[in-house]
């Protein structure tokens, strides 16, 4: 997860600093995901 307003080159991962936002993002992906053999979704184990 990156702060693109301040880090346009995506050098610094800020996920550990914002676990609540990361969890919200993961929840959205899990809720909205439809299985597809051509485009499998992989998520880190939280």
C-alpha distances in whole Angstrom, upper triangle without the diagonal:
4,7,9,12,12,11,12,12,8,10,8,5,6,5,9,10,9,10,12,9,8,11,12,10,11,15,15,14,17,19,19,19,22,23,24,25,24,20,20,16,15,12,12,15,14
4,6,9,9,7,8,9,6,8,6,5,6,7,11,11,10,13,14,11,11,14,15,13,15,18,17,17,20,22,22,22,25,26,26,28,26,23,22,19,18,16,16,18,17
4,5,6,6,8,10,8,10,8,8,7,10,12,11,11,14,15,12,12,16,16,14,17,20,19,19,22,24,23,24,27,29,29,31,29,26,26,22,22,19,19,22,20
4,5,5,5,8,7,10,10,10,11,13,16,15,14,17,18,15,15,19,18,16,19,21,20,20,23,25,24,24,27,29,29,31,29,25,25,23,22,21,21,24,23
4,6,7,10,10,12,12,13,12,15,18,16,16,19,19,16,17,21,20,18,21,24,22,23,26,27,26,27,30,32,32,34,32,29,29,26,26,24,24,27,26
4,6,9,9,10,10,12,11,15,17,15,15,19,20,17,18,22,21,20,23,25,24,25,28,29,29,29,33,34,34,36,34,30,30,28,27,25,24,27,26
4,5,5,7,7,9,10,13,16,15,15,18,20,17,17,21,21,19,22,25,24,24,27,29,28,28,31,32,32,33,31,28,28,25,24,23,22,25,24
4,6,8,10,12,13,16,18,18,18,21,22,19,19,22,22,20,22,25,24,23,27,28,27,27,30,31,30,32,29,26,27,24,24,23,23,26,26
4,6,9,11,13,16,18,18,19,21,23,20,19,23,23,21,23,26,25,24,27,29,28,27,30,31,30,31,28,25,26,24,23,22,22,25,25
4,6,7,10,12,15,15,16,18,20,17,16,20,20,18,19,23,22,21,24,26,25,25,28,28,28,29,27,23,23,21,20,19,18,21,21
4,7,10,12,14,15,16,18,21,19,17,21,22,20,21,25,24,23,26,29,28,27,30,31,30,31,29,26,25,23,21,20,19,22,22
4,6,9,11,11,13,15,18,16,15,18,20,18,19,23,23,22,25,27,27,27,30,30,31,31,30,26,26,23,21,19,17,20,19
4,6,8,9,10,12,15,13,11,15,16,15,16,19,20,19,21,24,24,24,27,27,28,29,27,24,23,20,18,15,14,16,15
4,6,5,7,9,12,10,9,13,14,13,15,18,19,19,21,23,24,24,27,28,29,30,29,26,25,21,19,16,15,17,15
4,5,5,6,9,8,6,9,11,11,11,14,16,16,17,20,21,21,24,25,26,28,27,24,22,19,16,13,12,13,11
4,6,6,9,10,8,11,13,13,14,16,18,18,20,22,23,24,27,28,29,30,30,26,25,21,18,15,13,13,11
4,6,9,9,9,12,14,14,15,18,19,20,22,24,25,25,29,30,32,33,33,29,27,24,21,18,16,17,14
4,6,6,6,9,10,11,13,14,16,17,19,20,22,23,26,28,29,31,31,27,26,22,20,17,15,16,13
4,5,5,6,9,10,10,12,14,15,16,18,20,21,24,26,28,29,30,26,24,20,18,14,13,13,10
4,5,5,6,9,10,11,13,14,15,16,18,20,24,25,28,30,30,26,24,21,19,16,15,15,11
4,5,5,6,9,10,11,13,14,15,17,18,22,24,26,28,28,24,23,19,18,15,15,15,13
4,5,5,6,9,10,11,12,14,15,16,20,21,23,25,25,21,20,16,14,11,11,12,9
4,5,5,6,9,10,10,12,14,15,19,20,23,25,25,22,20,16,15,11,11,11,8
4,5,5,6,9,10,11,12,14,18,20,22,25,25,22,20,16,16,13,14,14,12
4,5,5,6,9,10,11,12,16,18,20,22,22,18,17,13,13,11,12,13,12
4,5,5,6,9,10,10,14,15,18,20,20,17,15,11,10,8,9,10,9
4,5,5,6,9,10,13,15,18,21,22,18,17,13,13,11,12,12,11
4,5,5,6,8,12,14,17,20,20,17,16,13,13,12,14,15,14
4,5,5,6,9,11,14,16,17,13,12,9,10,9,12,13,13
4,6,5,9,10,13,16,17,14,12,9,10,9,12,12,13
4,6,9,11,15,18,19,16,15,12,14,13,16,16,16
4,7,10,12,16,17,14,13,11,13,13,17,18,18
4,6,9,12,13,11,10,8,11,11,15,16,17
4,6,10,11,10,9,9,12,14,17,19,20
4,7,9,8,7,8,11,13,17,18,20
4,5,5,6,8,12,15,18,20,22
4,6,6,9,12,16,19,20,23
4,6,10,13,16,19,22,24
4,6,10,13,16,19,21
4,6,10,13,15,18
4,7,10,13,15
4,7,9,12
4,6,9
4,6
4
